[in-house]
Amino acid sequence: MNFTVKEILHNRVRDLLHLETGPGLGCTEPAAIGLGAAIAASLLNTSELDTIEVTLDPNLYKNALKVIIPGTGGQSGLGLAAALGAVAGDPRLRLQVFSRVDPEALGRAQALLQADKVKVNLKEGHSGIYIETVITAGPHTAVSLITGCHDRLESLTLNGRRQETHPWLSGGGREDKHLDELETWLTSLSIGEMVHLLTDLDADDLSYIQSGIDMNERLVKYGLEHGPGLGVGRAQQRLVSQGLLQPDMALTAGMLAAAGIDARMGGVMLPAMTLAGSGNHGIAAGIPIVAAAGYAKLPQGRGIMQAVTLSYLITCTIKALTGRLSAMCGCAVGSGAGVAAGVAYLLGGTVEQIGGAVVNHLESTAMLICDGAKTGCALKVGEAVASAVKSALLSLQGAVVKPTDGFIGASPEATLRNLGALSRLGLAAMDPVILDIMRRQCW
């Protein structure tokens, strides 16, 4: 069968969006730990577990250390995530593995922790996602290994024997290779080429993007009504009603994104549509654009979903260049750059103005650090995406950072590559310092 160039490009965009998005409950890193434990425990066919030992890469360790786990009433902890996955996790639910956590399961997990049956190790110096889980029950030992992506099961063994045909295995790395190829293709595109691809989206693509927005808007609604987590979104809503903040486009976008992240980081039992392995990325890259469209009273429909898709593509480009997890806050920086591009596109900006919006945002936020997932992410990311909207508006007015300024390159694409170098090389030494501070504050 022969395909046109247009069909090939459309299929690449569709494949990328489906590989980089998917429902997740709570923060992705504890969920990934729970998933690894649930998979290993499923091989043992017993609820009487003797030991659970988990070994984690530094970035995943950092992100999962202090964030609230859904269904626990506000509790957190690496060991708790592993124990809950082992006693109550359903591997078939993947990153929604904690959906069935209840008080009885929480009690069983806490009993394992109190009996000192759960151990967590740090795999010093490892780069990339790594979750090895070893669970023993009597004479039996099950081992699962997740690498590369949060739900990619690389290997699974029972009593030293590899489970080569297990249905949850990644499939010999074919999906990873496909994602690697798509990321290489994506990072080769100019912003103009990304914008051109938006016209090829069909009704199914737009419906899929809309379904993710709908999912994340439920988190926003909960956050505004109940103020979970840090309660940033709801607090800003009250400040607006008191006349202490004025509701402009930027504030509205940041407030709604913060409310969604409040709910997710607060452990609310509602899934998020993730992006590049993170629910916060999914919320931050999409909700502010919908909010900006609402504030501007733009008609619902294709244009908004195209703008959200552009935001997703920019976000995924930055994640491919900087690393899936790093010392840089990928949500504030990457998703924020996506929002800047999406808002500029939404308001009729040219390719040059869209690129200028991205550059403006990166100049103002590039070195925001990631100090782990937590309720405070709502504050950091909410402010960042509000700034991203301003970056877009400034670009539309001709105010764009010059390529002679700092790390800003001769083009938006060169700036993105410079950002990747800053993250992978410049910030590499910062991660161990951040994690050391966090670990010392936990004891």
C-alpha positions in Angstrom: 0.0 0.0 0.0 1.4 3.4 -0.9 1.0 6.4 1.4 1.1 10.0 0.6 3.6 12.3 2.5 0.6 13.9 4.1 -0.7 10.5 5.4 2.7 9.5 6.7 3.1 12.8 8.6 -0.4 12.5 10.0 0.3 9.0 11.2 3.4 10.1 12.9 1.6 12.9 14.8 -1.2 10.5 15.8 1.3 7.8 16.9 3.3 10.3 19.0 0.2 11.7 20.7 -1.1 8.3 21.6 2.3 7.1 22.9 2.9 10.3 24.9 -0.6 10.5 26.5 -2.7 8.3 28.6 -4.7 8.3 31.8 -2.9 8.3 35.2 -4.1 8.5 38.7 -2.1 10.7 41.1 1.6 11.5 40.5 3.2 9.3 37.9 6.3 8.4 39.8 4.6 6.7 42.8 2.2 5.1 40.4 5.2 3.7 38.5 6.6 2.3 41.7 3.2 0.8 42.6 2.9 -0.7 39.1 6.3 -2.4 39.3 5.4 -3.9 42.7 1.9 -4.9 41.5 3.4 -6.8 38.5 5.9 -8.6 40.6 3.4 -9.5 43.3 1.0 -10.9 40.7 3.4 -13.7 39.9 3.4 -15.0 43.5 -0.3 -15.8 43.9 -0.3 -15.0 47.7 -1.2 -12.1 49.9 1.5 -13.2 52.5 4.6 -11.3 51.3 7.8 -11.5 53.2 9.9 -8.7 51.7 9.7 -5.9 49.2 12.9 -4.3 47.9 12.8 -1.5 45.4 15.7 0.2 43.6 15.1 3.6 41.9 16.9 6.0 39.7 17.6 9.4 41.4 15.1 11.5 39.5 12.2 9.1 40.0 13.3 8.7 43.7 13.1 12.6 43.9 9.7 12.9 42.3 8.1 10.2 44.3 9.6 11.0 47.7 7.1 13.4 49.2 4.1 13.5 46.9 0.7 12.4 48.2 -0.5 8.9 47.1 -4.2 8.7 46.1 -6.4 6.8 48.5 -4.1 7.3 51.5 -5.7 10.3 53.2 -2.7 12.5 52.5 0.2 10.1 53.1 3.3 9.8 51.0 6.5 7.7 50.8 8.4 5.5 48.4 8.0 2.4 50.6 4.2 3.1 50.9 3.9 3.3 47.1 5.6 -0.1 46.7 3.6 -1.7 49.5 0.3 -0.5 48.2 1.1 -1.6 44.7 2.0 -5.1 46.0 -1.1 -5.6 48.2 -3.8 -3.8 46.2 -2.4 -2.7 42.8 -4.0 -4.0 39.6 -1.3 -4.1 36.9 -3.9 -4.1 34.2 -4.7 -0.5 35.2 -1.1 0.5 34.6 -0.6 4.1 35.8 -4.1 4.0 37.5 -2.7 1.2 39.6 -3.9 2.9 42.9 -7.5 3.0 41.8 -8.5 0.2 44.1 -6.7 1.4 47.2 -9.1 1.4 50.2 -8.7 1.6 54.0 -8.2 -2.2 54.3 -5.4 -2.1 51.6 -3.8 0.9 53.3 -3.8 -1.0 56.6 -2.1 -4.0 55.0 0.5 -1.8 53.3 1.3 0.0 56.6 1.7 -3.3 58.4 4.4 -4.3 55.9 6.2 -1.0 56.6 5.9 -1.3 60.3 7.3 -4.8 60.2 10.3 -3.4 58.3 9.5 -5.6 55.3 10.0 -2.8 52.7 13.3 -1.5 51.7 14.0 1.3 49.1 17.4 1.8 47.5 18.9 4.6 45.4 20.7 3.6 42.2 23.3 6.4 42.4 24.3 8.1 39.2 21.8 6.3 36.9 20.3 8.4 34.1 16.8 7.6 33.0 13.8 5.8 34.6 14.7 2.7 36.5 12.5 0.8 38.9 13.6 -2.7 40.0 11.2 -4.5 42.4 12.1 -7.7 44.2 9.3 -9.4 46.2 9.7 -12.6 48.2 7.0 -14.9 49.6 8.2 -18.1 51.2 10.6 -19.8 48.8 9.5 -17.7 45.8 11.0 -14.5 44.4 9.5 -12.3 41.7 11.5 -9.5 40.1 10.1 -6.7 37.8 12.2 -4.1 36.0 10.6 -0.9 34.5 12.9 1.3 32.4 12.8 4.1 29.9 9.1 5.1 30.4 7.0 4.9 33.6 5.0 1.9 32.5 7.5 0.1 30.3 8.2 -3.4 31.7 11.6 -4.5 30.4 11.9 -7.8 32.2 10.0 -10.1 34.6 11.4 -13.1 36.4 10.0 -15.7 38.8 12.5 -17.7 40.8 15.2 -16.6 38.4 13.3 -17.7 35.3 12.5 -15.0 32.8 8.9 -14.7 31.8 9.6 -14.2 28.1 6.0 -14.3 26.9 4.3 -12.4 29.7 1.6 -10.1 28.2 2.8 -7.0 30.2 6.3 -7.1 28.8 7.2 -4.2 26.5 7.4 -6.3 23.3 11.2 -6.5 22.8 11.6 -2.7 22.8 9.6 -2.1 19.6 7.5 0.6 21.2 10.6 2.3 22.7 12.3 2.2 19.3 9.2 3.7 17.7 9.0 6.4 20.3 12.7 7.1 19.9 12.2 7.4 16.1 9.3 9.7 16.6 11.2 11.9 19.0 14.1 12.2 16.6 11.6 13.2 13.9 9.9 15.7 16.2 13.1 17.4 17.3 14.0 17.8 13.6 10.9 19.8 12.9 10.8 23.6 12.8 7.9 25.4 14.6 6.6 26.3 11.1 6.4 22.6 10.2 4.6 21.8 13.4 2.1 24.5 12.7 1.6 23.1 9.2 0.9 19.7 10.6 -2.1 21.0 12.6 -4.2 21.3 9.4 -3.9 17.5 8.9 -5.7 16.6 12.1 -8.9 14.8 11.5 -12.1 14.4 13.6 -10.8 11.4 15.5 -7.6 13.3 16.5 -9.5 16.3 17.7 -11.9 14.1 19.6 -9.0 12.3 21.3 -7.4 15.6 22.4 -10.8 16.8 23.6 -11.3 13.7 25.7 -8.0 14.5 27.5 -9.1 18.1 28.1 -12.4 16.8 29.5 -10.6 14.5 31.9 -8.3 17.3 33.2 -11.1 19.8 33.5 -12.8 17.5 36.1 -9.6 17.9 38.2 -9.8 21.6 37.7 -13.4 21.7 38.8 -12.6 19.6 41.9 -9.7 21.8 42.7 -11.7 25.0 42.5 -14.6 23.6 44.6 -12.6 21.9 47.3 -9.1 23.4 47.4 -7.1 20.1 47.9 -3.3 20.0 48.1 -2.0 23.6 48.5 -5.3 25.1 47.3 -3.6 27.6 45.0 -6.4 27.7 42.4 -9.2 28.1 44.9 -7.3 30.7 46.9 -6.8 32.8 43.7 -10.5 32.4 43.0 -11.3 33.9 46.4 -8.8 36.7 45.9 -10.6 37.6 42.6 -13.9 37.6 44.3 -12.5 39.9 47.0 -11.2 42.3 44.4 -7.5 41.7 45.4 -6.7 40.1 42.0 -8.0 41.2 38.7 -9.2 38.3 36.4 -7.2 38.8 33.1 -6.3 36.1 30.6 -3.0 35.2 32.2 -4.4 35.0 35.7 -7.3 32.8 34.6 -5.0 30.4 32.7 -2.7 30.1 35.7 -5.5 29.8 38.2 -7.3 26.9 36.4 -4.0 25.0 35.8 -3.1 25.4 39.4 -6.5 24.1 40.5 -6.1 21.0 38.4 -2.6 20.4 39.8 -3.9 21.0 43.3 -6.3 18.2 42.9 -3.7 15.8 41.3 -0.9 16.6 43.8 -3.5 16.4 46.6 -4.2 12.8 45.9 -7.8 13.2 44.6 -9.1 9.9 43.1 -9.6 11.3 39.7 -7.4 10.5 36.7 -5.5 13.0 34.7 -4.6 12.8 31.0 -0.8 12.6 31.1 1.6 14.0 28.6 5.2 12.9 28.3 4.7 10.7 31.4 3.2 13.4 33.6 -0.3 14.4 34.5 0.9 17.9 35.5 2.3 18.3 32.0 -1.0 17.3 30.5 -2.9 19.7 32.7 -0.4 22.6 32.2 0.0 22.2 28.5 -3.8 22.1 27.7 -6.0 23.7 30.4 -4.4 27.3 30.1 -5.1 27.3 26.3 -8.7 26.4 26.8 -8.9 29.0 29.6 -7.4 31.7 27.3 -9.9 30.8 24.6 -12.7 31.1 27.1 -11.5 34.5 28.3 -11.2 35.8 24.8 -14.7 34.4 24.0 -13.4 32.4 21.1 -15.7 29.7 19.6 -15.3 26.2 20.8 -14.0 23.6 18.3 -11.2 22.8 16.0 -9.0 25.9 16.5 -8.7 25.4 20.2 -7.8 21.7 19.9 -5.3 22.5 17.2 -3.7 25.0 19.6 -3.6 22.4 22.4 -2.0 19.9 19.9 0.7 22.5 19.1 1.3 22.9 22.8 1.7 19.1 23.2 4.1 19.0 20.3 6.3 21.8 21.7 6.2 20.2 25.2 7.2 16.8 23.9 10.0 18.4 21.8 11.4 20.0 25.0 11.1 16.8 27.0 12.9 14.9 24.2 15.8 17.4 24.3 16.0 17.9 28.1 15.3 14.4 29.3 12.0 12.9 30.6 13.1 13.6 34.2 15.8 16.2 35.0 16.8 18.9 37.5 14.7 21.4 35.4 11.0 21.7 36.0 9.8 20.3 32.7 6.2 21.2 33.5 6.8 24.9 34.1 9.4 25.2 31.3 8.3 22.6 28.7 4.5 22.8 29.1 4.8 26.6 29.6 6.6 26.9 26.3 3.8 24.8 24.8 1.2 27.2 26.2 3.0 30.2 24.9 3.0 28.7 21.4 -0.6 27.5 21.7 -1.9 30.9 22.8 0.0 32.8 20.1 -1.5 30.3 17.5 -4.9 30.6 19.0 -4.9 34.4 18.7 -3.9 34.3 15.1 -0.1 34.7 15.5 2.3 34.1 12.6 4.9 31.4 12.8 7.4 34.1 13.7 5.2 35.3 16.6 4.6 31.8 17.8 8.4 31.2 17.9 8.8 34.5 19.6 6.3 33.4 22.3 8.3 30.3 23.0 11.6 32.2 23.2 10.1 34.8 25.6 8.9 32.0 27.9 12.2 30.2 27.9 14.1 33.3 28.6 12.0 34.0 31.7 11.7 30.4 33.1 14.5 28.2 31.7 16.3 27.4 35.0 13.3 26.7 37.3 14.4 23.7 39.2 12.5 20.5 39.8 12.7 19.7 43.6 10.3 16.8 43.4 6.6 16.3 42.9 4.5 17.9 45.7 1.6 20.1 46.4 3.8 23.2 45.8 3.9 22.2 42.1 0.5 24.0 41.7 2.1 27.3 42.7 5.2 26.9 40.6 3.4 25.7 37.5 0.4 27.9 37.8 2.7 31.0 37.9 4.8 29.7 35.0 1.8 29.1 32.6 0.4 32.5 33.5 3.7 33.9 32.5 3.6 31.9 29.3 0.3 33.6 28.3 2.0 36.9 28.8 4.9 35.8 26.8 2.6 35.0 23.9 0.8 38.4 24.2 4.1 40.2 24.3 5.3 38.4 21.1 2.0 39.3 19.3 2.9 43.0 20.2 6.4 42.6 18.8 8.2 42.3 22.1 10.6 39.3 21.6 13.9 38.5 23.3 16.8 39.1 21.0 19.0 36.2 19.8 22.0 38.1 21.3 20.6 37.6 24.8 22.2 34.8 26.9 21.4 31.3 25.8 18.8 32.5 23.3 19.8 31.1 19.8 19.5 32.5 16.4 16.1 30.8 16.0 13.5 29.3 18.3 14.7 25.9 17.2 18.3 26.7 18.2 17.0 28.0 21.5 15.3 24.7 22.2 18.6 22.9 21.5 20.4 25.2 23.8 17.9 24.5 26.5 18.5 20.8 26.0 22.3 21.3 26.6 21.6 23.5 29.6 19.4 20.8 31.1 21.5 17.7 30.3 25.0 19.2 30.8 24.6 22.4 32.8 22.2 21.1 35.5 23.5 17.5 35.8 25.4 18.4 39.0 22.4 20.0 40.6 20.2 16.9 40.8 22.3 15.1 43.5 22.3 18.3 45.6 18.5 18.7 45.4 18.0 15.1 46.3 20.5 15.2 49.1 18.6 18.1 50.7 15.3 16.4 50.2 16.4 13.2 51.8 18.0 14.9 54.8 14.7 16.7 55.4 12.8 13.5 55.4 14.6 11.9 58.4 
